[in-house]
Amino acid sequence: MNRILAIIIMLLLSFALRAQEKQQLYNLNFNTWSRSGVTWNPYPKDATPSQRTWDTANRALKILGLNSVMPEEEHVAVKGGKAVKLVSRKVFGIFVSGSLFTGSFEGVVGTSGAKMKFGVPFKGRPKSLSGYAHYIPGKVNFAKAPYLAMKDKTDIGKVDVSLTAWPEPRLYDTTKDNFELDGDPSVIASDILYFKTATDGYVRFEIPIHYKDDRTPSFIILTASASAYGAYFTGSTDSVLYIDDLRLNY
């Protein structure tokens, strides 16, 4: 009897480990949203910590009654669900890229910045990130160093994925820091896809994930942005990026 119980426990542990190895994130299909006043949130009302996968800077725009990230019900890649629509905007004369990220928005800093925590707990080692994207770039009408040369050129969108061995999420203050992973020894993998031209409606994409070593990740960072250099206040207020049905592939 004890031997049978031990075998059952071993099997359950094995199944649990396999599930962890093939871990997905909540709301990768963007079908779940809630609203706080005018502000759209990419998670359910009264969400548990594991359900708050995504966040945005929408709360910084609520005073204007605006959102830069919102659900899309009509223009979707997968029928029967929703997509996410990212729109870059001008706010009080400052460029704000339509961006979505795994982590949490921590609040505004003065009138020209914000604090965000990047990364949610994650233990898997996926081979790639796939999904569908429709990109409509505008002409860059805001540009700051080191991207001044992009002024009047076609904007660029992006989707990226990174896995890290951080002990906790990374706090980023846009008034002080640029969120860069290059050179960080805690980064296990970091790959990015740029959309440098308009797409013909939705296109399927897949981003291969290249690992530097065999460490087990502790956090995953996924971001999508209608203006890839929005952190540098560079991009177009006419740029729009739709994303639908993301999936981590093993």
SVG drawing of the C-alpha trace seen along z (x, -y; Angstrom):
<svg xmlns="http://www.w3.org/2000/svg" viewBox="-18 -70 45 72">
<polyline fill="none" stroke="black" stroke-width="0.4" points="0.0,0.0 2.8,-2.4 4.6,-1.6 1.4,-2.4 1.0,-5.7 4.6,-6.6 4.1,-5.9 1.0,-8.0 2.8,-10.9 5.7,-10.6 3.3,-10.6 1.5,-13.7 4.8,-15.5 5.9,-14.6 2.7,-15.9 3.0,-19.1 6.6,-19.6 5.6,-19.0 2.8,-21.6 5.2,-24.1 7.7,-23.4 4.9,-24.2 3.6,-27.2 1.3,-29.6 0.3,-33.1 -3.3,-34.2 -5.1,-36.2 -2.6,-35.7 -5.6,-35.7 -6.7,-39.2 -10.3,-38.0 -10.6,-39.2 -10.9,-42.9 -12.5,-45.1 -13.1,-48.8 -12.5,-51.3 -14.4,-54.4 -13.0,-55.3 -9.9,-53.2 -9.6,-49.8 -7.7,-47.1 -6.4,-43.9 -7.5,-41.7 -10.8,-40.8 -12.5,-42.9 -11.2,-41.7 -8.3,-39.9 -6.1,-37.6 -2.3,-38.2 -1.9,-35.4 -4.6,-37.0 -2.9,-40.4 -0.5,-39.3 -0.7,-42.5 -0.7,-46.2 -0.7,-49.5 -0.2,-53.2 -4.0,-53.8 -4.4,-55.0 -2.1,-57.9 -4.5,-59.1 -7.7,-58.8 -7.7,-62.6 -8.2,-63.1 -10.7,-60.3 -8.4,-58.5 -6.8,-55.0 -3.8,-54.1 -4.5,-50.3 -8.0,-48.9 -10.0,-45.8 -10.9,-45.3 -14.0,-43.2 -14.5,-43.8 -11.1,-43.6 -9.7,-40.3 -7.6,-37.5 -9.4,-34.8 -13.2,-35.0 -15.3,-34.7 -12.8,-36.6 -11.1,-39.9 -7.8,-41.4 -5.8,-44.3 -5.5,-47.7 -2.5,-49.9 -2.6,-53.5 0.2,-56.1 -1.0,-59.5 0.1,-63.1 -0.7,-64.0 0.0,-67.5 2.6,-67.9 4.4,-64.6 4.5,-61.5 3.0,-58.4 3.4,-55.1 0.5,-52.6 2.2,-49.9 1.3,-46.7 3.6,-44.8 3.7,-42.0 4.1,-43.6 2.4,-46.5 2.0,-50.2 3.1,-51.9 2.0,-55.5 2.9,-58.7 6.0,-60.8 5.4,-64.5 3.9,-65.5 6.3,-63.7 7.0,-60.2 5.8,-57.0 7.0,-54.1 6.5,-50.5 7.5,-47.1 8.4,-44.7 8.1,-41.0 5.7,-38.4 6.7,-35.0 7.4,-32.3 9.4,-29.0 9.0,-27.7 11.5,-27.6 9.4,-28.1 11.0,-27.8 9.1,-30.7 6.3,-33.2 3.7,-33.3 0.6,-35.4 -1.1,-37.6 -0.4,-41.3 -1.7,-44.1 0.4,-47.2 -0.5,-50.6 2.4,-52.9 2.3,-56.7 5.0,-59.2 7.2,-60.0 6.1,-63.4 7.9,-63.2 11.6,-62.5 14.2,-62.8 17.8,-61.8 19.2,-59.3 16.5,-58.9 16.2,-62.4 17.0,-61.0 13.7,-59.2 11.7,-62.4 9.3,-62.3 10.2,-58.6 7.8,-55.7 7.3,-54.6 8.3,-51.1 6.2,-48.7 7.5,-45.8 6.7,-42.7 9.4,-41.2 10.0,-38.5 12.6,-38.1 13.2,-35.7 15.3,-36.5 16.6,-35.2 15.7,-38.3 14.9,-38.0 12.0,-40.3 10.3,-42.5 12.4,-45.3 11.3,-48.8 11.6,-51.4 11.3,-55.1 10.9,-56.8 12.2,-60.1 15.5,-58.5 16.0,-55.2 15.8,-53.6 14.7,-50.0 17.5,-48.1 18.3,-44.4 21.5,-44.3 24.5,-43.5 22.3,-42.3 23.8,-39.0 20.4,-37.9 18.8,-37.9 18.5,-34.3 16.9,-35.1 15.8,-38.3 14.4,-38.4 12.4,-41.0 10.4,-41.4 10.1,-44.8 7.4,-45.8 9.1,-48.2 6.3,-48.5 2.6,-48.3 1.1,-44.8 -1.6,-43.6 -4.2,-43.1 -3.3,-40.5 -0.2,-38.4 1.0,-35.5 4.4,-35.9 6.7,-33.7 9.6,-34.9 12.3,-32.2 13.6,-32.4 17.4,-32.0 18.8,-31.0 22.2,-32.0 22.4,-29.1 20.3,-26.4 19.1,-28.4 15.4,-28.2 13.8,-31.6 12.1,-33.4 10.3,-36.1 9.0,-36.7 8.7,-40.1 6.5,-40.4 5.9,-43.8 4.1,-45.1 4.2,-48.7 2.8,-50.7 6.0,-52.8 9.1,-50.8 11.1,-53.8 8.2,-55.2 10.4,-55.0 12.6,-57.6 9.5,-59.7 9.9,-59.0 7.2,-57.8 4.0,-58.7 0.6,-59.6 -0.9,-58.0 0.5,-54.5 -1.8,-51.6 -0.9,-48.0 -3.4,-45.2 -2.2,-42.0 -4.3,-38.8 -3.9,-35.2 -0.4,-35.1 1.0,-31.7 4.2,-30.4 5.4,-27.3 7.4,-24.4"/>
</svg>
